[in-house]
């Protein structure tokens, strides 16, 4: 990480006051011995002249050569806007409309200039396929400096090549079928506890509550925190600070976002480290008790990673950062999808009725009684379709960034090496000809034997694709299904404000936070009984 003074010295001469200071000190030397300085200036000039001439010729040659290397194809259409700020102001004013407008004007590949850097935006199944399948050949992963620093070098997101493969393999252990089955009871308990509290409080802000709930689910199932302890409860706030400051100017100045984010990172890593030490000790006890035939502890993701630490050659610091990465990667994304589920199920009474009917026929509509299993969830085709449709219509991750390694041709345009590129998931879903009535919420399209039952990988890609596809997608889908089942069978909810405006940054969410009123099924039943 470059510190401020380094950044300062890199400024061009006109902007860097230190350059002025250098000439000031020269002036002082001059005034001390003027004649000496004049002679030495002349001889210096003679000495450097040949070097200057060679340098100028080399530059002229290089310039000529680089002109030859000028792109043979045109750059994608679009505008780079004003110097330095590019089109950032238009984006701020227009929001999501900015991208829709450019896509309508320029098509599926266009250039713009946002947040200080020129960028090429790409959508459409064929273009996205080309990018996602060319990782490390044509493109490589790109994250802004602040994100890289706050997540750390030990993460999957920041790794490239073999290191990336090794870390991904390690993480995948935490999301195999067996692991998911072990997380399921904890997931279900946390979801139920939250819903029960919402019903007691009666009115809550849906988006914030979904964020709290997804953090609790991840913290308990992935890192093994006890979210009922005061110590771990206080981490919800620390984690919010961490996430809020991920995208910021990377300057370590007290009081600014980056500094706050780094302090939150430090605190989270300490807690994760303590949890790791506890687990390492527990593993020793467990090994001993296994020998004497006693029970085994149920496993969270961190324990699984710890067990295979030697095999995966992970250092303790990598392990801690991987756990932090899991907390982050699954947080706002899953919370956004859960919030969209609350919204869509409320708006579409017909869909809600079909979910209720499916739960009834699967013997799962028993209030809060039935424990869910992987098998019972696996048979819920309609619930699965509802989750899929929410991720199609409101994909939590709009797209992701890459750096272009090698210039290539896309739709007849030059995509030049060194540029930043983003592939867009939301635009790809919205323009796909695979989906009829693309803007309507229609889970039936995903039922077996219907038009989209065979998912086309690059028309529908809420979890990305290729070597960087989401590691936690099965975890996320499982959680969302549990949420649908529990919310539908245990309560009803109403929007307090029917006029819902959406914001898409950093993930889709209602601008007003989605105030909701909740009634539990049991209290609704007793109300009916009393009325009778
Ligand atoms: C609905 C919820 C989620 C959505 C929509 C989602 C979406 C995505 C997408 C689109 C990518 C690919 C980004 C790229 O191309 O660079 C990704 C990567 C990733 N996701 Fe998720 N994700 C979700 C939940 C989760 C969860 C629950 C976890 C873990 C607990 C997770 C862990 C990761 C990791 C570690 C990566 C980086 C993979 C790599 O670079 O190889 N995600 N996710």
Boltz pocket constraint, residues with backbone or C-beta under 6 A from the ligand:
constraints:
  - pocket:
      binder: B
      contacts: [[A, 141], [A, 156], [A, 157], [A, 168], [A, 222], [A, 325], [A, 326], [A, 327], [A, 329], [A, 330], [A, 331], [A, 333], [A, 334], [A, 337], [A, 395], [A, 396], [A, 397], [A, 399], [A, 400], [A, 401], [A, 461], [A, 462], [A, 463], [A, 464], [A, 465], [A, 467], [A, 468], [A, 469], [A, 470], [A, 471], [A, 472], [A, 473], [A, 475], [A, 476]]
      max_distance: 6.0
